[in-house]
């Protein structure tokens, strides 16, 4: 049977400003102006306006946050 892992291989790192952060999702505007929608389930809350770096895994169709640094 084929591998059913919903994640793509490898990680992606993004830095930017948090626009919205809720219990299960967030929007991050990266330094290059890209708006990313993130799955934040299991991550601590981050205030809007905070500058952070996130390490993510691509989860079709969005990104799952693996680690947050401030």
C-alpha positions as CSV (number, residue, x, y, z in Angstrom):
1,X,0.0,0.0,0.0
2,X,1.2,3.5,-0.7
3,X,2.5,5.7,2.1
4,X,-0.6,7.6,3.4
5,X,1.4,10.3,5.3
6,X,-0.4,13.6,4.7
7,X,2.8,15.6,5.2
8,X,5.3,16.4,2.5
9,X,8.9,15.5,3.3
10,X,11.2,18.1,4.9
11,X,10.5,21.3,6.8
12,X,10.1,25.0,5.9
13,X,11.1,27.9,8.0
14,X,9.3,31.3,7.9
15,X,9.9,34.5,9.8
16,X,7.3,37.3,10.0
17,X,4.6,39.1,12.0
18,X,1.6,37.3,13.5
19,X,-1.6,38.7,12.1
20,X,-4.0,36.3,13.9
21,X,-3.3,33.4,16.3
22,X,-6.1,31.2,17.6
23,X,-6.2,27.9,19.4
24,X,-6.1,26.0,16.1
25,X,-5.0,28.3,13.3
26,X,-3.0,31.4,12.6
27,X,-2.1,33.8,9.9
28,X,1.6,34.9,9.5
29,X,2.7,37.6,7.1
30,X,6.3,36.8,6.2
31,X,9.1,39.2,5.7
32,X,8.6,38.9,1.9
33,X,4.9,39.8,2.3
34,X,3.5,36.2,1.8
35,X,0.4,35.5,4.0
36,X,0.6,31.9,5.4
37,X,-2.3,30.1,7.0
38,X,-1.0,27.8,9.7
39,X,-2.4,24.9,11.8
40,X,-1.3,25.8,15.4
41,X,-3.0,22.9,17.2
42,X,-0.9,22.1,20.3
43,X,1.2,25.2,20.2
44,X,1.2,28.0,22.9
45,X,-0.6,31.2,22.1
46,X,1.3,34.0,20.4
47,X,0.0,37.6,20.5
48,X,-1.0,39.4,17.3
49,X,1.9,41.7,16.1
50,X,4.6,39.5,17.5
51,X,7.6,38.8,15.3
52,X,8.3,35.1,15.2
53,X,10.0,32.3,13.3
54,X,8.2,29.1,12.7
55,X,9.4,25.7,11.5
56,X,6.7,24.0,9.6
57,X,5.8,20.8,7.7
58,X,3.7,21.2,4.6
59,X,0.4,19.6,5.4
60,X,-1.9,19.5,2.4
61,X,-3.3,22.2,2.0
62,X,-1.7,24.2,4.8
63,X,1.3,24.1,7.1
64,X,1.5,22.5,10.6
65,X,3.7,24.4,13.1
66,X,6.4,22.2,14.6
67,X,8.3,24.8,16.6
68,X,7.9,28.6,17.4
69,X,10.8,30.9,18.4
70,X,10.5,34.5,19.2
